[in-house]
Amino acid sequence: MKRLIYIRLIVFLLGLVVLSLGISITVKVQHLGLHPWDVLSVGLYDKFGLTIGSWGIIIGLALTFVTLFLDRTYVRAGTYINIILVGIFIDFFLWLDFVPETNNLFLDAVIITVGIIIMGIGGGMYNSVRLGAGPRDGFMLVISDKTGYSIRAVRITTESLVLVIGLIIGGPVFVFSFIFTFIQSPVFQFSYEKWTKWLHLIERRYVRKKETAV
């Protein structure tokens, strides 16, 4: 049983690392536009300092406190691990500064697309373990539950408001800000389904081995 727990933790942590890597790649070509929540983090960083990862942590904790106040269902240990580690990993990858500056619009578009795809893969990985919803997802899920509006409607409304706030404070809003989700969502779904299937397969094999041993 411990082995299964370790496998799930490894997949969860690797997922957070991969997600953070993808975010850091997109931030390096932010002039093409970022995901609404990242627009807000970068805008706050540009205006008030700290680091982009630090603002991600602050925003994540604020959303989690609201979610806890409304309904504790979606907040678990993995939620807090997500908040802290993603912020730390983003700052670490940005510190490494490994993404080359191309000064070429086409290459920058390729780089940001790769970053978005990596984000989708990482998001699918850590969510497949089901250790708790991420702070933004948990917030939108609880708002959907309390208001009766669909998750899709709440997501669109919330991220639109976040995008406007991010734009007002000087965050990087451009073309990719509006097509981000259309690239990331199908990759996320594919990754989530594959990792969920793989984890279930590992668990079934473990159960069979235990039954055979008995």
Salt bridges, closest charged atoms under 4 A:
ASP97 OD1 - LYS28 NZ 2.66
ASP108 OD2 - HIS31 NE2 3.00
ASP137 OD1 - ARG155 NH2 3.08
GLU159 OE2 - HIS35 NE2 3.56
GLU159 OE2 - ARG155 NH1 3.26
GLU203 OE2 - ARG8 NH2 2.63
